Amino acid sequence: MMKAAFEEVLRCQQLTPLFQPIVDIQNKCVIGYEALIRGPQNSHLYTPYVLFKIARELKRERELEQLCCRLQLAEFSRLGLEGWLFLNLSPQLFIDLSRLDDSDKPWCFPALAPSQPQVVIELSEQELSQDYEQLRIAAERCRRQNVRFAIDDLGEGYASLRLWSELQPEYVKLDRYFTQHLHRHPFKQALLQAVSQVALKNGTSVIAEGVEQKVQLEVLQKLGVSHAQGYYFGHPLANPERNVDHCW
């Protein structure tokens, strides 16, 4: 039953892209949106966790991931959203896509299709390929096409720190653990300040995830964190928040 439902999702493209704003909290403006995905409403396949779990079981994860990216790129352009589109890609798919001929990948790399948005590829250590050399080569190819990079969930483990060192991404996204009750945790504040200083020296922007309250925002600003994302600025929506003036 679940297999048939999943195959129908792919065949009929029953996926809805959602977008959540990413904000420059020092200059108080939206710089782009992270693209997320949802399956059919009121179904077992609504959440991305279940969607990708079934895809892995059926060995269709690659197909699902590519479909998500195509739909997210198309909807971002259709809505006329401005700024950078943050796309989540598995490291292995990212490496494989970077090897394709230009004619095979116009949907993913914007320099090959000028009408498409500027893309930031988010990579995480989940299921991380240990072939850092191939990741570096892939990143070099994509940077020549104006693609940027973000390391997702920094702080969850050693691999994300190594990935930061190896790829020198334009953005690092701090795991939401570090923003929870931030105003009551001096040690978390010290860690975030240290990360921000290292990032600044290396030309990297820090994005704090999970910001839900103004008090968190105020602490992040004082610590020198440059960017943030979370419900305080806007929920993931099919037609997302475009103005965050009310947040200040």
For each residue, the residues with C-beta under 8 A, 3 or more apart:
1: 4 5
2: 5 6 44 45 54
3: 6 7 54 58
4: 1 7 8
5: 1 2 8 9 43 44 45
6: 2 3 9 10 45 51 54 55 58 60
7: 3 4 10 11
8: 4 5 11 12 14
9: 5 6 12 13 14 15 39 40 45 51
10: 6 7 13 60 63 64 67
11: 7 8
12: 8 9
13: 9 10 67 71
14: 8 9 39 40
15: 9 37 38 39 67 68 71
16: 37 38 39 238
17: 35 36 37 68 71 72 75 76 238
18: 35 36 37 38 236 237 238 240
19: 33 34 35 36 75 76 79 81 236 237 238 240
20: 33 34 36 229 233 234 235 236 237 240
21: 30 32 33 229 233 234 240 241 242 244
22: 30 31 32 33 34 83 84 86 207 227 228 229
23: 28 29 30 31 227 228 229 233 244 247
24: 27 28 29 30 31 226 227
25: 28 217 220 221 225 226 227 228
26: 221 226
27: 24
28: 23 24 25 244 245 247 248
29: 23 24 244
30: 21 22 23 24 33 82 83 233 241 242 243 244
31: 22 23 24 83 84 227
32: 21 22 83 84 85 86 118 120
33: 19 20 21 22 30 76 81 83 84 85 86 240
34: 19 20 22 86 88 122 229 236
35: 17 18 19 68 72 76 85 86 87 88
36: 17 18 19 20 48 236
37: 15 16 17 18 48 51 68 71 72
38: 15 16 18 41 46 47 48
39: 9 14 15 16 43 45 46 47 48 50 51
40: 9 14 43 45 46
41: 38 46
42: 46
43: 5 39 40 46
44: 2 5 50
45: 2 5 6 9 39 40 50 51 54
46: 38 39 40 41 42 43 50
47: 38 39 50 51
48: 36 37 38 39 51 52
49: 52 53
50: 39 44 45 46 47 53 54
51: 6 9 37 39 45 47 48 54 55 64
52: 48 49 55 56 61 64
53: 49 50 56 57
54: 2 3 6 45 50 51 57 58
55: 6 51 52 58 60 61 63 64 65
56: 52 53 59 61
57: 53 54
58: 3 6 54 55
59: 56
60: 6 10 55 63 64
61: 52 55 56 64 65 90
62: 65 66 93
63: 10 55 60 66 67
64: 10 51 52 55 60 61 67 68
65: 55 61 62 68 69 89 90 93
66: 62 63 69 70 93
67: 10 13 15 63 64 70 71
68: 15 17 35 37 64 65 71 72
69: 65 66 72 73 87 89 107 108
70: 66 67 73 74 107
71: 13 15 17 37 67 68 74 75
72: 17 35 37 68 69 75 76 85 87
73: 69 70 76 77 85 87 107 108 116 117 119
74: 70 71 77 78
75: 17 19 71 72 78 79 238
76: 17 19 33 35 72 73 79 81 85 117
77: 73 74 80 81 115 116 117
78: 74 75
79: 19 75 76 239
80: 77
81: 19 33 76 77 85 117 240 242
82: 30 242
83: 22 30 31 32 33 118
84: 22 31 32 33 117 118 119 120 148
85: 32 33 35 72 73 76 81 117 118 119 120
86: 22 32 33 34 35 119 120 122 150
87: 35 69 72 73 119 120 121 122
88: 34 35 122 124 152
89: 65 69 93 94 97 121 122 123
90: 61 65 93 94 126 127
91: 94 95 123 127 128 129 135
92: 95 96 127 129
93: 62 65 66 89 90 96 97
94: 89 90 91 97 98 121 123 135 138
95: 91 92 98 99 129 131 134 135 138
96: 92 93 99 100
97: 89 93 94 100 105 108 109
98: 94 95 137 138 139 141 142
99: 95 96 138
100: 96 97 104 105
101: 104 105
102: 105 106 112
103: 106
104: 100 101
105: 97 100 101 102 108 109 112
106: 102 103 109 112 113 116
107: 69 70 73 113 116
108: 69 73 97 105 119
109: 97 105 106 112 113 119 142 145 147
110: 113 114 116 117 118 119 145 146 147
111: 114 144 145 146 147
112: 102 105 106 109 145
113: 106 107 109 110 116
114: 110 111
115: 77
116: 73 77 106 107 110 113 119
117: 73 76 77 81 84 85 110
118: 32 83 84 85 110 146 148
119: 73 84 85 86 87 108 109 110 116 147 148
120: 32 84 85 86 87 147 148 149 150 170 171
121: 87 89 94 142 147 148 149 150
122: 34 86 87 88 89 149 150 151 152 173
123: 89 91 94 128 135 149 150 151 152 163 167 169
124: 88 128 151 152 153 156 160
125: 128 153 156 157 159 160 163
126: 90 153
127: 90 91 92
128: 91 123 124 125 159 163
129: 91 92 95 134 135
130:
131: 95 134 135
132: 135 136 162 163 166
133: 136 137
134: 95 129 131 137 138
135: 91 94 95 123 129 131 132 138 139 163 166 167
136: 132 133 139 140 166 167
137: 98 133 134 140 141
138: 94 95 98 99 134 135 141 142
139: 98 135 136 142 143 149 167
140: 136 137 143 144
141: 98 137 138 144 145
142: 98 109 121 138 139 145 147 149
143: 139 140 146 147 148 149
144: 111 140 141
145: 109 110 111 112 141 142
146: 110 111 118 143
147: 109 110 111 119 120 121 142 143
148: 84 118 119 120 121 143 169 170 171
149: 120 121 122 123 139 142 143 167 169 170 171
150: 86 120 121 122 123 169 170 171 172 173 207
151: 122 123 124 154 160 163 164 167 169 171 172 173
152: 88 122 123 124 160 173
153: 124 125 126 156 160 173 175 209
154: 151 160 161 164 172 173 174 175 195
155: 160 174 175 177 178
156: 124 125 153 160 175
157: 125 160 161
158: 161 162
159: 125 128 162 163
160: 124 125 151 152 153 154 155 156 157 163 164
161: 154 157 158 164 165
162: 132 158 159 165 166
163: 123 125 128 132 135 151 159 160 166 167 169
164: 151 154 160 161 167 168 169 172 204
165: 161 162 168
166: 132 135 136 162 163
167: 123 135 136 139 149 151 163 164
168: 164 165 202 203 204
169: 123 148 149 150 151 163 164 172 204
170: 120 148 149 150 203 204 205
171: 120 148 149 150 151 204 205 206 207 227
172: 150 151 154 164 169 195 199 204 205 206 207
173: 122 150 151 152 153 154 207 208 209 229
174: 154 155 178 179 192 195 206 207 208 209 225
175: 153 154 155 156 178 209 210
176: 179 180 209 210 230
177: 155 180 210
178: 155 174 175 182 188 191 192 208
179: 174 176 182 208 209 210 211 216 220 228 230
180: 176 177 210
181: 184 185
182: 178 179 185 188 189 192 215 216 219 220
183: 215 216 218 219
184: 181
185: 181 182 188 189
186: 189 190
187: 190 191
188: 178 182 185 191 192
189: 182 185 186 192 193 219 223
190: 186 187 193 194
191: 178 187 188 194 195
192: 174 178 182 188 189 195 196 206 208 220 223 225
193: 189 190 196 197 223 224
194: 190 191 197 198
195: 154 172 174 191 192 198 199 206
196: 192 193 199 200 206 223 224 225 226
197: 193 194 200 201 224
198: 194 195 201 202 204
199: 172 195 196 202 204 205 206 226
200: 196 197 203 204 224
201: 197 198
202: 168 198 199
203: 168 170 200
204: 164 168 169 170 171 172 198 199 200
205: 170 171 172 199 226 227
206: 171 172 174 192 195 196 199 225 226 227
207: 22 150 171 172 173 174 226 227 228 229
208: 173 174 178 179 192 211 216 220 225 227 228 229 230
209: 153 173 174 175 176 179 228 229 230
210: 175 176 177 179 180 229 230
211: 179 208 216 217 220 228 229 230 231 232 233
212: 216 230 231 232
213: 216 217 232
214: 217 218 232 247
215: 182 183 218 219
216: 179 182 183 208 211 212 213 219 220 230 232
217: 25 211 213 214 220 221 228 232 247
218: 183 214 215 221 222
219: 182 183 189 215 216 222 223
220: 25 179 182 192 208 211 216 217 223 225 228
221: 25 26 217 218 224 225
222: 218 219
223: 189 192 193 196 219 220
224: 193 196 197 200 221
225: 25 174 192 196 206 208 220 221 228
226: 24 25 26 196 199 205 206 207
227: 22 23 24 25 31 171 205 206 207 208
228: 22 23 25 179 207 208 209 211 217 220 225 232 233
229: 20 21 22 23 34 173 207 208 209 210 211 233
230: 176 179 208 209 210 211 212 216 233
231: 211 212 234 235
232: 211 212 213 214 216 217 228 247
233: 20 21 23 30 211 228 229 230 241 244 247
234: 20 21 231 237 240 241 244
235: 20 231
236: 18 19 20 34 36 240
237: 18 19 20 234 240 241
238: 16 17 18 19 75
239: 79
240: 18 19 20 21 33 81 234 236 237
241: 21 30 233 234 237 244
242: 21 30 81 82
243: 30 246
244: 21 23 28 29 30 233 234 241 247 248
245: 28 248
246: 243
247: 23 28 214 217 232 233 244
248: 28 244 245
